[in-house]
Amino acid sequence: MARILFGFMILFLFNCSKKEEKIVINNKPYIISYENKKFNKYADSLKEKSDKVIFPSLKGFYCQNQLLIDKKGNLFFYQIEYIPKICGSTMETDTIPYLSNLHPIDLVKLPHSSVNDFLYLNILNKEKNEQRLIIASQNDTIKNMSIFNFVNKLEAYKIRRTTQEEDTVLKYKKNNKFYNYEDIKWDQNRIILPFIKPKLSR
């Protein structure tokens, strides 16, 4: 009986120390470049062991729901239409984001105090395969840890830097200016633009 009681005490102490360790990790700022390197190293080690690798996060640049964090830590949210994945699609392997036709009116500014409630109402009430979120930051370091309390409830999520299009549309949104993607001088090394027919001269 004493051995069983001693065993339970050790198990209890072990579990408590694990919980404390997890809380400390969650409260640290999230550094995107560091976490990407760590994840790539982990993925490479799996590839050496097996040809079939299942990645624990989303591939590609976009999903149904995007949460943007600007340079000052302000939060913006936008959604795009859900497109089911088709076998042979290159969407997952693209290294440059495509122009997603985002507009300033699509961005909803969120108050910090209710961001988790907002995300819960707009994501977790959907079908399982649509409970996905992209967290995109203009800064390499994310200091607002409250949003990470939500992501563990999701089917999948990904954390990345903002795209050139997101940065541009955010700027127009905050300055309350008229936006037309054709007026922007895009860096085509950072974005895939749709085909635009040349204007005919008269």
Phi and psi in degrees as GROMACS dihedral restraints (atoms count N, CA, C in turn):
[ dihedral_restraints ]
;  ai    aj    ak    al  type     phi  dphi    fc
    3     4     5     6     1   -63.4    20    10
    4     5     6     7     1   -37.3    20    10
    6     7     8     9     1   -64.5    20    10
    7     8     9    10     1   -41.1    20    10
    9    10    11    12     1   -64.6    20    10
   10    11    12    13     1   -45.3    20    10
   12    13    14    15     1   -60.7    20    10
   13    14    15    16     1   -43.1    20    10
   15    16    17    18     1   -62.0    20    10
   16    17    18    19     1   -40.5    20    10
   18    19    20    21     1   -62.9    20    10
   19    20    21    22     1   -42.7    20    10
   21    22    23    24     1   -63.4    20    10
   22    23    24    25     1   -38.2    20    10
   24    25    26    27     1   -64.3    20    10
   25    26    27    28     1   -43.1    20    10
   27    28    29    30     1   -64.2    20    10
   28    29    30    31     1   -43.9    20    10
   30    31    32    33     1   -61.1    20    10
   31    32    33    34     1   -42.6    20    10
   33    34    35    36     1   -63.0    20    10
   34    35    36    37     1   -45.8    20    10
   36    37    38    39     1   -63.4    20    10
   37    38    39    40     1   -40.1    20    10
   39    40    41    42     1   -62.9    20    10
   40    41    42    43     1   -45.2    20    10
   42    43    44    45     1   -64.8    20    10
   43    44    45    46     1   -40.4    20    10
   45    46    47    48     1   -63.1    20    10
   46    47    48    49     1   -42.4    20    10
   48    49    50    51     1   -66.7    20    10
   49    50    51    52     1   -34.2    20    10
   51    52    53    54     1   -65.7    20    10
   52    53    54    55     1   -42.4    20    10
   54    55    56    57     1   -62.8    20    10
   55    56    57    58     1   -43.7    20    10
   57    58    59    60     1   -62.1    20    10
   58    59    60    61     1   -40.7    20    10
   60    61    62    63     1   -62.7    20    10
   61    62    63    64     1   -41.2    20    10
   63    64    65    66     1   -64.2    20    10
   64    65    66    67     1   -41.1    20    10
   66    67    68    69     1   -62.1    20    10
   67    68    69    70     1   -41.7    20    10
   69    70    71    72     1   -62.0    20    10
   70    71    72    73     1   -43.7    20    10
   72    73    74    75     1   -64.1    20    10
   73    74    75    76     1   -43.6    20    10
   75    76    77    78     1   -66.1    20    10
   76    77    78    79     1   -25.9    20    10
   78    79    80    81     1   -87.6    20    10
   79    80    81    82     1    -1.1    20    10
   81    82    83    84     1   -82.2    20    10
   82    83    84    85     1   147.1    20    10
   84    85    86    87     1   -58.1    20    10
   85    86    87    88     1   143.5    20    10
   87    88    89    90     1   -93.6    20    10
   88    89    90    91     1   117.3    20    10
   90    91    92    93     1  -101.8    20    10
   91    92    93    94     1   110.8    20    10
   93    94    95    96     1   -60.2    20    10
   94    95    96    97     1   -49.0    20    10
   96    97    98    99     1   -62.0    20    10
   97    98    99   100     1   -40.1    20    10
   99   100   101   102     1   -66.6    20    10
  100   101   102   103     1   -45.6    20    10
  102   103   104   105     1   -66.3    20    10
  103   104   105   106     1   -35.4    20    10
  105   106   107   108     1   -63.8    20    10
  106   107   108   109     1   -43.5    20    10
  108   109   110   111     1   -62.8    20    10
  109   110   111   112     1   -42.2    20    10
  111   112   113   114     1   -64.0    20    10
  112   113   114   115     1   -42.7    20    10
  114   115   116   117     1   -66.9    20    10
  115   116   117   118     1   -42.1    20    10
  117   118   119   120     1   -63.3    20    10
  118   119   120   121     1   -38.3    20    10
  120   121   122   123     1   -63.5    20    10
  121   122   123   124     1   -42.7    20    10
  123   124   125   126     1   -63.7    20    10
  124   125   126   127     1   -44.1    20    10
  126   127   128   129     1   -63.3    20    10
  127   128   129   130     1   -41.7    20    10
  129   130   131   132     1   -62.7    20    10
  130   131   132   133     1   -38.5    20    10
  132   133   134   135     1   -66.7    20    10
  133   134   135   136     1   -34.3    20    10
  135   136   137   138     1   -69.9    20    10
  136   137   138   139     1   -37.6    20    10
  138   139   140   141     1   -63.3    20    10
  139   140   141   142     1   -33.3    20    10
  141   142   143   144     1   -67.3    20    10
  142   143   144   145     1   -28.9    20    10
  144   145   146   147     1   -89.1    20    10
  145   146   147   148     1   -29.1    20    10
  147   148   149   150     1  -152.6    20    10
  148   149   150   151     1   148.3    20    10
  150   151   152   153     1   -76.7    20    10
  151   152   153   154     1   -27.4    20    10
  153   154   155   156     1  -100.9    20    10
  154   155   156   157     1   113.3    20    10
  156   157   158   159     1  -119.6    20    10
  157   158   159   160     1   130.0    20    10
  159   160   161   162     1  -102.9    20    10
  160   161   162   163     1   116.6    20    10
  162   163   164   165     1   -87.3    20    10
  163   164   165   166     1   137.9    20    10
  165   166   167   168     1   -81.4    20    10
  166   167   168   169     1     8.1    20    10
  168   169   170   171     1  -136.2    20    10
  169   170   171   172     1   171.1    20    10
  171   172   173   174     1   -68.9    20    10
  172   173   174   175     1   147.4    20    10
  174   175   176   177     1  -103.0    20    10
  175   176   177   178     1   162.4    20    10
  177   178   179   180     1    85.6    20    10
  178   179   180   181     1  -176.7    20    10
  180   181   182   183     1  -101.2    20    10
  181   182   183   184     1   -28.8    20    10
  183   184   185   186     1  -126.6    20    10
  184   185   186   187     1   158.3    20    10
  186   187   188   189     1  -143.4    20    10
  187   188   189   190     1  -160.7    20    10
  189   190   191   192     1   -66.0    20    10
  190   191   192   193     1   -34.2    20    10
  192   193   194   195     1  -128.1    20    10
  193   194   195   196     1   131.4    20    10
  195   196   197   198     1  -125.7    20    10
  196   197   198   199     1   132.8    20    10
  198   199   200   201     1  -114.1    20    10
  199   200   201   202     1   119.3    20    10
  201   202   203   204     1  -103.7    20    10
  202   203   204   205     1   139.9    20    10
  204   205   206   207     1  -119.7    20    10
  205   206   207   208     1   118.0    20    10
  207   208   209   210     1   -82.3    20    10
  208   209   210   211     1  -177.6    20    10
  210   211   212   213     1   -61.4    20    10
  211   212   213   214     1   -27.5    20    10
  213   214   215   216     1   -93.8    20    10
  214   215   216   217     1     1.3    20    10
  216   217   218   219     1    90.5    20    10
  217   218   219   220     1     5.1    20    10
  219   220   221   222     1   -69.3    20    10
  220   221   222   223     1   147.9    20    10
  222   223   224   225     1  -110.3    20    10
  223   224   225   226     1   133.9    20    10
  225   226   227   228     1  -132.3    20    10
  226   227   228   229     1   148.3    20    10
  228   229   230   231     1  -130.4    20    10
  229   230   231   232     1   141.6    20    10
  231   232   233   234     1  -149.2    20    10
  232   233   234   235     1   156.5    20    10
  234   235   236   237     1  -122.8    20    10
  235   236   237   238     1   152.7    20    10
  237   238   239   240     1  -127.3    20    10
  238   239   240   241     1   163.6    20    10
  240   241   242   243     1   -64.1    20    10
  241   242   243   244     1   138.1    20    10
  243   244   245   246     1   -75.8    20    10
  244   245   246   247     1   125.7    20    10
  246   247   248   249     1  -117.8    20    10
  247   248   249   250     1   113.5    20    10
  249   250   251   252     1   -60.0    20    10
  250   251   252   253     1   146.2    20    10
  252   253   254   255     1   -71.3    20    10
  253   254   255   256     1   138.7    20    10
  255   256   257   258     1  -115.9    20    10
  256   257   258   259     1   138.8    20    10
  258   259   260   261     1   -57.7    20    10
  259   260   261   262     1   136.4    20    10
  261   262   263   264     1    87.7    20    10
  262   263   264   265     1    -2.5    20    10
  264   265   266   267     1   -67.5    20    10
  265   266   267   268     1   140.6    20    10
  267   268   269   270     1   -91.9    20    10
  268   269   270   271     1     1.7    20    10
  270   271   272   273     1   -57.3    20    10
  271   272   273   274     1   -35.1    20    10
  273   274   275   276     1   -76.0    20    10
  274   275   276   277     1   -23.1    20    10
  276   277   278   279     1  -104.5    20    10
  277   278   279   280     1    -0.2    20    10
  279   280   281   282     1   -61.4    20    10
  280   281   282   283     1   136.7    20    10
  282   283   284   285     1  -101.4    20    10
  283   284   285   286     1    -9.3    20    10
  285   286   287   288     1  -125.0    20    10
  286   287   288   289     1   132.0    20    10
  288   289   290   291     1   -71.5    20    10
  289   290   291   292     1   148.9    20    10
  291   292   293   294     1   -88.4    20    10
  292   293   294   295     1   160.4    20    10
  294   295   296   297     1   -68.8    20    10
  295   296   297   298     1   118.3    20    10
  297   298   299   300     1   -94.1    20    10
  298   299   300   301     1     5.0    20    10
  300   301   302   303     1    64.1    20    10
  301   302   303   304     1    38.8    20    10
  303   304   305   306     1   -77.6    20    10
  304   305   306   307     1   142.3    20    10
  306   307   308   309     1  -129.2    20    10
  307   308   309   310     1   156.2    20    10
  309   310   311   312     1   -53.9    20    10
  310   311   312   313     1   -35.3    20    10
  312   313   314   315     1   -66.9    20    10
  313   314   315   316     1   -21.0    20    10
  315   316   317   318     1   -73.8    20    10
  316   317   318   319     1   -21.2    20    10
  318   319   320   321     1   -86.1    20    10
  319   320   321   322     1   124.9    20    10
  321   322   323   324     1  -108.2    20    10
  322   323   324   325     1   123.1    20    10
  324   325   326   327     1   -79.5    20    10
  325   326   327   328     1   134.7    20    10
  327   328   329   330     1  -111.1    20    10
  328   329   330   331     1   138.0    20    10
  330   331   332   333     1   -75.8    20    10
  331   332   333   334     1   140.7    20    10
  333   334   335   336     1   -59.3    20    10
  334   335   336   337     1   -34.1    20    10
  336   337   338   339     1   -68.2    20    10
  337   338   339   340     1   -22.8    20    10
  339   340   341   342     1  -126.6    20    10
  340   341   342   343     1    21.4    20    10
  342   343   344   345     1   -62.8    20    10
  343   344   345   346     1   -41.7    20    10
  345   346   347   348     1   -66.3    20    10
  346   347   348   349     1   -38.7    20    10
  348   349   350   351     1   -63.5    20    10
  349   350   351   352     1   -42.7    20    10
  351   352   353   354     1   -61.9    20    10
  352   353   354   355     1   -47.6    20    10
  354   355   356   357     1   -64.2    20    10
  355   356   357   358     1   -39.6    20    10
  357   358   359   360     1   -59.6    20    10
  358   359   360   361     1   -47.5    20    10
  360   361   362   363     1   -68.7    20    10
  361   362   363   364     1   -30.7    20    10
  363   364   365   366     1   -99.9    20    10
  364   365   366   367     1    -8.0    20    10
  366   367   368   369     1  -123.0    20    10
  367   368   369   370     1   -49.8    20    10
  369   370   371   372     1   -72.9    20    10
  370   371   372   373     1    -9.8    20    10
  372   373   374   375     1   -89.7    20    10
  373   374   375   376     1     4.1    20    10
  375   376   377   378     1   -93.3    20    10
  376   377   378   379     1   175.5    20    10
  378   379   380   381     1   -61.3    20    10
  379   380   381   382     1   155.0    20    10
  381   382   383   384     1   -54.3    20    10
  382   383   384   385     1   -44.3    20    10
  384   385   386   387     1   -72.7    20    10
  385   386   387   388     1    -4.3    20    10
  387   388   389   390     1  -109.3    20    10
  388   389   390   391     1     4.0    20    10
  390   391   392   393     1   -88.3    20    10
  391   392   393   394     1    67.8    20    10
  393   394   395   396     1  -130.0    20    10
  394   395   396   397     1   151.5    20    10
  396   397   398   399     1  -145.9    20    10
  397   398   399   400     1   135.7    20    10
  399   400   401   402     1  -102.6    20    10
  400   401   402   403     1   127.2    20    10
  402   403   404   405     1  -106.5    20    10
  403   404   405   406     1   115.8    20    10
  405   406   407   408     1  -120.5    20    10
  406   407   408   409     1   130.4    20    10
  408   409   410   411     1  -121.9    20    10
  409   410   411   412     1   142.2    20    10
  411   412   413   414     1   -75.3    20    10
  412   413   414   415     1   -24.5    20    10
  414   415   416   417     1   -98.6    20    10
  415   416   417   418     1   152.9    20    10
  417   418   419   420     1   -70.7    20    10
  418   419   420   421     1   -26.9    20    10
  420   421   422   423     1  -108.9    20    10
  421   422   423   424     1   129.4    20    10
  423   424   425   426     1  -103.9    20    10
  424   425   426   427     1   118.6    20    10
  426   427   428   429     1   -99.4    20    10
  427   428   429   430     1   -18.9    20    10
  429   430   431   432     1   -80.6    20    10
  430   431   432   433     1   102.7    20    10
  432   433   434   435     1   -87.0    20    10
  433   434   435   436     1   -10.3    20    10
  435   436   437   438     1   -63.0    20    10
  436   437   438   439     1   -32.6    20    10
  438   439   440   441     1   -68.9    20    10
  439   440   441   442     1   -23.9    20    10
  441   442   443   444     1   -74.8    20    10
  442   443   444   445     1   -14.9    20    10
  444   445   446   447     1   -67.8    20    10
  445   446   447   448     1   -22.9    20    10
  447   448   449   450     1   -87.7    20    10
  448   449   450   451     1   -35.1    20    10
  450   451   452   453     1   -65.9    20    10
  451   452   453   454     1   -25.6    20    10
  453   454   455   456     1   -66.6    20    10
  454   455   456   457     1   -16.7    20    10
  456   457   458   459     1   -85.5    20    10
  457   458   459   460     1    -9.4    20    10
  459   460   461   462     1   -85.3    20    10
  460   461   462   463     1   159.5    20    10
  462   463   464   465     1   -67.4    20    10
  463   464   465   466     1   -41.0    20    10
  465   466   467   468     1  -161.1    20    10
  466   467   468   469     1   154.6    20    10
  468   469   470   471     1  -153.5    20    10
  469   470   471   472     1   163.3    20    10
  471   472   473   474     1  -145.9    20    10
  472   473   474   475     1   144.9    20    10
  474   475   476   477     1  -118.2    20    10
  475   476   477   478     1   127.5    20    10
  477   478   479   480     1  -148.7    20    10
  478   479   480   481     1   175.0    20    10
  480   481   482   483     1   -78.7    20    10
  481   482   483   484     1   156.8    20    10
  483   484   485   486     1   -67.0    20    10
  484   485   486   487     1   151.3    20    10
  486   487   488   489     1   -82.4    20    10
  487   488   489   490     1   168.5    20    10
  489   490   491   492     1   -60.4    20    10
  490   491   492   493     1   -39.8    20    10
  492   493   494   495     1   -65.7    20    10
  493   494   495   496     1   -44.7    20    10
  495   496   497   498     1   -61.5    20    10
  496   497   498   499     1   -42.6    20    10
  498   499   500   501     1   -60.8    20    10
  499   500   501   502     1   -43.3    20    10
  501   502   503   504     1   -66.5    20    10
  502   503   504   505     1   -47.4    20    10
  504   505   506   507     1   -66.9    20    10
  505   506   507   508     1   -37.0    20    10
  507   508   509   510     1   -59.2    20    10
  508   509   510   511     1   -43.1    20    10
  510   511   512   513     1   -61.3    20    10
  511   512   513   514     1   -44.3    20    10
  513   514   515   516     1   -68.0    20    10
  514   515   516   517     1   -36.6    20    10
  516   517   518   519     1   -62.4    20    10
  517   518   519   520     1   -48.7    20    10
  519   520   521   522     1   -71.0    20    10
  520   521   522   523     1   -27.8    20    10
  522   523   524   525     1   -92.7    20    10
  523   524   525   526     1    -1.5    20    10
  525   526   527   528     1    54.6    20    10
  526   527   528   529     1    47.1    20    10
  528   529   530   531     1  -111.2    20    10
  529   530   531   532     1   155.8    20    10
  531   532   533   534     1   -67.3    20    10
  532   533   534   535     1   135.4    20    10
  534   535   536   537     1  -121.1    20    10
  535   536   537   538     1   132.0    20    10
  537   538   539   540     1  -140.9    20    10
  538   539   540   541     1   119.9    20    10
  540   541   542   543     1   -60.9    20    10
  541   542   543   544     1   -24.9    20    10
  543   544   545   546     1   -71.8    20    10
  544   545   546   547     1   -17.5    20    10
  546   547   548   549     1   -86.7    20    10
  547   548   549   550     1    -8.4    20    10
  549   550   551   552     1   -89.2    20    10
  550   551   552   553     1   138.5    20    10
  552   553   554   555     1   -87.5    20    10
  553   554   555   556     1    89.4    20    10
  555   556   557   558     1   -76.6    20    10
  556   557   558   559     1   143.0    20    10
  558   559   560   561     1   -84.9    20    10
  559   560   561   562     1   101.5    20    10
  561   562   563   564     1   -73.2    20    10
  562   563   564   565     1    -0.3    20    10
  564   565   566   567     1   -81.5    20    10
  565   566   567   568     1   -10.8    20    10
  567   568   569   570     1  -118.4    20    10
  568   569   570   571     1    -1.4    20    10
  570   571   572   573     1  -154.5    20    10
  571   572   573   574     1   145.0    20    10
  573   574   575   576     1   -99.8    20    10
  574   575   576   577     1   114.7    20    10
  576   577   578   579     1   -92.3    20    10
  577   578   579   580     1   151.6    20    10
  579   580   581   582     1   -69.6    20    10
  580   581   582   583     1   158.9    20    10
  582   583   584   585     1   -68.2    20    10
  583   584   585   586     1   127.4    20    10
  585   586   587   588     1  -115.1    20    10
  586   587   588   589     1   123.0    20    10
  588   589   590   591     1   -68.1    20    10
  589   590   591   592     1   134.0    20    10
  591   592   593   594     1   -64.5    20    10
  592   593   594   595     1   144.3    20    10
  594   595   596   597     1   -72.6    20    10
  595   596   597   598     1   132.9    20    10
  597   598   599   600     1   -79.6    20    10
  598   599   600   601     1   134.3    20    10
  600   601   602   603     1   -82.9    20    10
  601   602   603   604     1   145.0    20    10
